[in-house]
Amino acid sequence: MSGRAHAGVIEEIEDLGKVIAAAAQCGLGRSAANPVLSTLRYFRDEYEAHIRARCPALSCKALITFAVVPAGCSDCRCCFLTCPAGAVRPGAGKKRHFIDQNLCTNCWACCETCPNGCIRPVP
């Protein structure tokens, strides 16, 4: 998902699942909507977060941004050298690196390479 759903879409999915279960003429059809209805029942907060363009599980590439946490940054420039898109930019003066979100491809290379764990995904 990419955060483009509207607020009532969860109820629409739920209603559609119930109609499919009630209107189907065979057992397989009646149970076809169960997986979706179960995820809505137990993981509704995940659906709601995605509607607000956030992914708490950090698994939807389009909904993740990365941030540099300056505390602990040793200015090793591993993140800067590893970023294939050139999104990690060196800061001026005492300001450490920052990530240009317009260039970032969410490849996780900067996160995986930082020896100090200063680059973190933000849901």
MODELLER restraints for C-alpha pairs under 7 A, 6 or more apart:
rsr = mdl.restraints
at = mdl.atoms
rsr.add(forms.Gaussian(group=physical.xy_distance, feature=features.Distance(at['CA:1:A'], at['CA:50:A']), mean=6.83, stdev=0.5))
rsr.add(forms.Gaussian(group=physical.xy_distance, feature=features.Distance(at['CA:2:A'], at['CA:53:A']), mean=6.39, stdev=0.5))
rsr.add(forms.Gaussian(group=physical.xy_distance, feature=features.Distance(at['CA:2:A'], at['CA:62:A']), mean=5.82, stdev=0.5))
rsr.add(forms.Gaussian(group=physical.xy_distance, feature=features.Distance(at['CA:2:A'], at['CA:63:A']), mean=6.26, stdev=0.5))
rsr.add(forms.Gaussian(group=physical.xy_distance, feature=features.Distance(at['CA:3:A'], at['CA:50:A']), mean=5.50, stdev=0.5))
rsr.add(forms.Gaussian(group=physical.xy_distance, feature=features.Distance(at['CA:3:A'], at['CA:51:A']), mean=4.94, stdev=0.5))
rsr.add(forms.Gaussian(group=physical.xy_distance, feature=features.Distance(at['CA:3:A'], at['CA:52:A']), mean=5.98, stdev=0.5))
rsr.add(forms.Gaussian(group=physical.xy_distance, feature=features.Distance(at['CA:3:A'], at['CA:53:A']), mean=3.94, stdev=0.5))
rsr.add(forms.Gaussian(group=physical.xy_distance, feature=features.Distance(at['CA:4:A'], at['CA:51:A']), mean=6.63, stdev=0.5))
rsr.add(forms.Gaussian(group=physical.xy_distance, feature=features.Distance(at['CA:5:A'], at['CA:51:A']), mean=5.37, stdev=0.5))
rsr.add(forms.Gaussian(group=physical.xy_distance, feature=features.Distance(at['CA:6:A'], at['CA:51:A']), mean=6.69, stdev=0.5))
rsr.add(forms.Gaussian(group=physical.xy_distance, feature=features.Distance(at['CA:7:A'], at['CA:51:A']), mean=6.98, stdev=0.5))
rsr.add(forms.Gaussian(group=physical.xy_distance, feature=features.Distance(at['CA:14:A'], at['CA:37:A']), mean=6.37, stdev=0.5))
rsr.add(forms.Gaussian(group=physical.xy_distance, feature=features.Distance(at['CA:17:A'], at['CA:33:A']), mean=5.08, stdev=0.5))
rsr.add(forms.Gaussian(group=physical.xy_distance, feature=features.Distance(at['CA:17:A'], at['CA:37:A']), mean=6.63, stdev=0.5))
rsr.add(forms.Gaussian(group=physical.xy_distance, feature=features.Distance(at['CA:20:A'], at['CA:30:A']), mean=6.57, stdev=0.5))
rsr.add(forms.Gaussian(group=physical.xy_distance, feature=features.Distance(at['CA:20:A'], at['CA:33:A']), mean=6.82, stdev=0.5))
rsr.add(forms.Gaussian(group=physical.xy_distance, feature=features.Distance(at['CA:21:A'], at['CA:29:A']), mean=6.62, stdev=0.5))
rsr.add(forms.Gaussian(group=physical.xy_distance, feature=features.Distance(at['CA:21:A'], at['CA:30:A']), mean=4.01, stdev=0.5))
rsr.add(forms.Gaussian(group=physical.xy_distance, feature=features.Distance(at['CA:21:A'], at['CA:31:A']), mean=6.23, stdev=0.5))
rsr.add(forms.Gaussian(group=physical.xy_distance, feature=features.Distance(at['CA:21:A'], at['CA:33:A']), mean=6.49, stdev=0.5))
rsr.add(forms.Gaussian(group=physical.xy_distance, feature=features.Distance(at['CA:22:A'], at['CA:30:A']), mean=6.53, stdev=0.5))
rsr.add(forms.Gaussian(group=physical.xy_distance, feature=features.Distance(at['CA:24:A'], at['CA:30:A']), mean=5.25, stdev=0.5))
rsr.add(forms.Gaussian(group=physical.xy_distance, feature=features.Distance(at['CA:49:A'], at['CA:55:A']), mean=6.27, stdev=0.5))
rsr.add(forms.Gaussian(group=physical.xy_distance, feature=features.Distance(at['CA:53:A'], at['CA:63:A']), mean=6.00, stdev=0.5))
rsr.add(forms.Gaussian(group=physical.xy_distance, feature=features.Distance(at['CA:54:A'], at['CA:63:A']), mean=5.61, stdev=0.5))
rsr.add(forms.Gaussian(group=physical.xy_distance, feature=features.Distance(at['CA:54:A'], at['CA:123:A']), mean=5.44, stdev=0.5))
rsr.add(forms.Gaussian(group=physical.xy_distance, feature=features.Distance(at['CA:55:A'], at['CA:63:A']), mean=5.96, stdev=0.5))
rsr.add(forms.Gaussian(group=physical.xy_distance, feature=features.Distance(at['CA:55:A'], at['CA:64:A']), mean=6.95, stdev=0.5))
rsr.add(forms.Gaussian(group=physical.xy_distance, feature=features.Distance(at['CA:55:A'], at['CA:123:A']), mean=5.26, stdev=0.5))
rsr.add(forms.Gaussian(group=physical.xy_distance, feature=features.Distance(at['CA:56:A'], at['CA:123:A']), mean=5.40, stdev=0.5))
rsr.add(forms.Gaussian(group=physical.xy_distance, feature=features.Distance(at['CA:58:A'], at['CA:64:A']), mean=6.41, stdev=0.5))
rsr.add(forms.Gaussian(group=physical.xy_distance, feature=features.Distance(at['CA:58:A'], at['CA:123:A']), mean=5.98, stdev=0.5))
rsr.add(forms.Gaussian(group=physical.xy_distance, feature=features.Distance(at['CA:61:A'], at['CA:106:A']), mean=6.21, stdev=0.5))
rsr.add(forms.Gaussian(group=physical.xy_distance, feature=features.Distance(at['CA:63:A'], at['CA:123:A']), mean=6.93, stdev=0.5))
rsr.add(forms.Gaussian(group=physical.xy_distance, feature=features.Distance(at['CA:64:A'], at['CA:121:A']), mean=6.46, stdev=0.5))
rsr.add(forms.Gaussian(group=physical.xy_distance, feature=features.Distance(at['CA:64:A'], at['CA:122:A']), mean=5.96, stdev=0.5))
rsr.add(forms.Gaussian(group=physical.xy_distance, feature=features.Distance(at['CA:64:A'], at['CA:123:A']), mean=5.37, stdev=0.5))
rsr.add(forms.Gaussian(group=physical.xy_distance, feature=features.Distance(at['CA:65:A'], at['CA:121:A']), mean=5.79, stdev=0.5))
rsr.add(forms.Gaussian(group=physical.xy_distance, feature=features.Distance(at['CA:65:A'], at['CA:122:A']), mean=5.28, stdev=0.5))
rsr.add(forms.Gaussian(group=physical.xy_distance, feature=features.Distance(at['CA:65:A'], at['CA:123:A']), mean=6.85, stdev=0.5))
rsr.add(forms.Gaussian(group=physical.xy_distance, feature=features.Distance(at['CA:66:A'], at['CA:119:A']), mean=6.63, stdev=0.5))
rsr.add(forms.Gaussian(group=physical.xy_distance, feature=features.Distance(at['CA:66:A'], at['CA:120:A']), mean=5.59, stdev=0.5))
rsr.add(forms.Gaussian(group=physical.xy_distance, feature=features.Distance(at['CA:66:A'], at['CA:121:A']), mean=4.40, stdev=0.5))
rsr.add(forms.Gaussian(group=physical.xy_distance, feature=features.Distance(at['CA:66:A'], at['CA:122:A']), mean=5.57, stdev=0.5))
rsr.add(forms.Gaussian(group=physical.xy_distance, feature=features.Distance(at['CA:67:A'], at['CA:99:A']), mean=6.54, stdev=0.5))
rsr.add(forms.Gaussian(group=physical.xy_distance, feature=features.Distance(at['CA:67:A'], at['CA:119:A']), mean=5.62, stdev=0.5))
rsr.add(forms.Gaussian(group=physical.xy_distance, feature=features.Distance(at['CA:67:A'], at['CA:120:A']), mean=5.55, stdev=0.5))
rsr.add(forms.Gaussian(group=physical.xy_distance, feature=features.Distance(at['CA:67:A'], at['CA:121:A']), mean=6.40, stdev=0.5))
rsr.add(forms.Gaussian(group=physical.xy_distance, feature=features.Distance(at['CA:67:A'], at['CA:122:A']), mean=6.78, stdev=0.5))
rsr.add(forms.Gaussian(group=physical.xy_distance, feature=features.Distance(at['CA:68:A'], at['CA:97:A']), mean=6.70, stdev=0.5))
rsr.add(forms.Gaussian(group=physical.xy_distance, feature=features.Distance(at['CA:68:A'], at['CA:98:A']), mean=5.89, stdev=0.5))
rsr.add(forms.Gaussian(group=physical.xy_distance, feature=features.Distance(at['CA:68:A'], at['CA:118:A']), mean=5.61, stdev=0.5))
rsr.add(forms.Gaussian(group=physical.xy_distance, feature=features.Distance(at['CA:68:A'], at['CA:119:A']), mean=4.47, stdev=0.5))
rsr.add(forms.Gaussian(group=physical.xy_distance, feature=features.Distance(at['CA:68:A'], at['CA:120:A']), mean=6.51, stdev=0.5))
rsr.add(forms.Gaussian(group=physical.xy_distance, feature=features.Distance(at['CA:69:A'], at['CA:118:A']), mean=4.86, stdev=0.5))
rsr.add(forms.Gaussian(group=physical.xy_distance, feature=features.Distance(at['CA:69:A'], at['CA:119:A']), mean=5.99, stdev=0.5))
rsr.add(forms.Gaussian(group=physical.xy_distance, feature=features.Distance(at['CA:70:A'], at['CA:96:A']), mean=5.98, stdev=0.5))
rsr.add(forms.Gaussian(group=physical.xy_distance, feature=features.Distance(at['CA:70:A'], at['CA:118:A']), mean=6.56, stdev=0.5))
rsr.add(forms.Gaussian(group=physical.xy_distance, feature=features.Distance(at['CA:72:A'], at['CA:116:A']), mean=6.39, stdev=0.5))
rsr.add(forms.Gaussian(group=physical.xy_distance, feature=features.Distance(at['CA:72:A'], at['CA:118:A']), mean=6.57, stdev=0.5))
rsr.add(forms.Gaussian(group=physical.xy_distance, feature=features.Distance(at['CA:73:A'], at['CA:116:A']), mean=6.49, stdev=0.5))
rsr.add(forms.Gaussian(group=physical.xy_distance, feature=features.Distance(at['CA:73:A'], at['CA:118:A']), mean=5.95, stdev=0.5))
rsr.add(forms.Gaussian(group=physical.xy_distance, feature=features.Distance(at['CA:78:A'], at['CA:113:A']), mean=6.24, stdev=0.5))
rsr.add(forms.Gaussian(group=physical.xy_distance, feature=features.Distance(at['CA:78:A'], at['CA:114:A']), mean=6.03, stdev=0.5))
rsr.add(forms.Gaussian(group=physical.xy_distance, feature=features.Distance(at['CA:79:A'], at['CA:88:A']), mean=6.67, stdev=0.5))
rsr.add(forms.Gaussian(group=physical.xy_distance, feature=features.Distance(at['CA:79:A'], at['CA:110:A']), mean=4.41, stdev=0.5))
rsr.add(forms.Gaussian(group=physical.xy_distance, feature=features.Distance(at['CA:79:A'], at['CA:113:A']), mean=6.13, stdev=0.5))
rsr.add(forms.Gaussian(group=physical.xy_distance, feature=features.Distance(at['CA:79:A'], at['CA:114:A']), mean=5.82, stdev=0.5))
rsr.add(forms.Gaussian(group=physical.xy_distance, feature=features.Distance(at['CA:80:A'], at['CA:88:A']), mean=5.12, stdev=0.5))
rsr.add(forms.Gaussian(group=physical.xy_distance, feature=features.Distance(at['CA:80:A'], at['CA:89:A']), mean=6.44, stdev=0.5))
rsr.add(forms.Gaussian(group=physical.xy_distance, feature=features.Distance(at['CA:82:A'], at['CA:109:A']), mean=6.40, stdev=0.5))
rsr.add(forms.Gaussian(group=physical.xy_distance, feature=features.Distance(at['CA:82:A'], at['CA:110:A']), mean=6.24, stdev=0.5))
rsr.add(forms.Gaussian(group=physical.xy_distance, feature=features.Distance(at['CA:83:A'], at['CA:109:A']), mean=6.13, stdev=0.5))
rsr.add(forms.Gaussian(group=physical.xy_distance, feature=features.Distance(at['CA:83:A'], at['CA:110:A']), mean=5.88, stdev=0.5))
rsr.add(forms.Gaussian(group=physical.xy_distance, feature=features.Distance(at['CA:85:A'], at['CA:103:A']), mean=6.21, stdev=0.5))
rsr.add(forms.Gaussian(group=physical.xy_distance, feature=features.Distance(at['CA:85:A'], at['CA:104:A']), mean=6.32, stdev=0.5))
rsr.add(forms.Gaussian(group=physical.xy_distance, feature=features.Distance(at['CA:85:A'], at['CA:105:A']), mean=6.83, stdev=0.5))
rsr.add(forms.Gaussian(group=physical.xy_distance, feature=features.Distance(at['CA:86:A'], at['CA:103:A']), mean=6.98, stdev=0.5))
rsr.add(forms.Gaussian(group=physical.xy_distance, feature=features.Distance(at['CA:87:A'], at['CA:99:A']), mean=5.40, stdev=0.5))
rsr.add(forms.Gaussian(group=physical.xy_distance, feature=features.Distance(at['CA:87:A'], at['CA:100:A']), mean=4.92, stdev=0.5))
rsr.add(forms.Gaussian(group=physical.xy_distance, feature=features.Distance(at['CA:87:A'], at['CA:101:A']), mean=6.99, stdev=0.5))
rsr.add(forms.Gaussian(group=physical.xy_distance, feature=features.Distance(at['CA:87:A'], at['CA:103:A']), mean=4.98, stdev=0.5))
rsr.add(forms.Gaussian(group=physical.xy_distance, feature=features.Distance(at['CA:87:A'], at['CA:104:A']), mean=5.07, stdev=0.5))
rsr.add(forms.Gaussian(group=physical.xy_distance, feature=features.Distance(at['CA:88:A'], at['CA:97:A']), mean=6.61, stdev=0.5))
rsr.add(forms.Gaussian(group=physical.xy_distance, feature=features.Distance(at['CA:88:A'], at['CA:98:A']), mean=5.76, stdev=0.5))
rsr.add(forms.Gaussian(group=physical.xy_distance, feature=features.Distance(at['CA:88:A'], at['CA:99:A']), mean=4.49, stdev=0.5))
rsr.add(forms.Gaussian(group=physical.xy_distance, feature=features.Distance(at['CA:88:A'], at['CA:100:A']), mean=6.36, stdev=0.5))
rsr.add(forms.Gaussian(group=physical.xy_distance, feature=features.Distance(at['CA:89:A'], at['CA:97:A']), mean=5.46, stdev=0.5))
rsr.add(forms.Gaussian(group=physical.xy_distance, feature=features.Distance(at['CA:89:A'], at['CA:98:A']), mean=5.36, stdev=0.5))
rsr.add(forms.Gaussian(group=physical.xy_distance, feature=features.Distance(at['CA:89:A'], at['CA:99:A']), mean=6.01, stdev=0.5))
rsr.add(forms.Gaussian(group=physical.xy_distance, feature=features.Distance(at['CA:90:A'], at['CA:96:A']), mean=6.37, stdev=0.5))
rsr.add(forms.Gaussian(group=physical.xy_distance, feature=features.Distance(at['CA:90:A'], at['CA:97:A']), mean=4.30, stdev=0.5))
rsr.add(forms.Gaussian(group=physical.xy_distance, feature=features.Distance(at['CA:90:A'], at['CA:98:A']), mean=6.47, stdev=0.5))
rsr.add(forms.Gaussian(group=physical.xy_distance, feature=features.Distance(at['CA:91:A'], at['CA:97:A']), mean=4.67, stdev=0.5))
rsr.add(forms.Gaussian(group=physical.xy_distance, feature=features.Distance(at['CA:91:A'], at['CA:98:A']), mean=6.48, stdev=0.5))
rsr.add(forms.Gaussian(group=physical.xy_distance, feature=features.Distance(at['CA:110:A'], at['CA:119:A']), mean=6.80, stdev=0.5))
rsr.add(forms.Gaussian(group=physical.xy_distance, feature=features.Distance(at['CA:111:A'], at['CA:117:A']), mean=6.89, stdev=0.5))
rsr.add(forms.Gaussian(group=physical.xy_distance, feature=features.Distance(at['CA:111:A'], at['CA:119:A']), mean=5.17, stdev=0.5))
rsr.add(forms.Gaussian(group=physical.xy_distance, feature=features.Distance(at['CA:111:A'], at['CA:120:A']), mean=6.23, stdev=0.5))
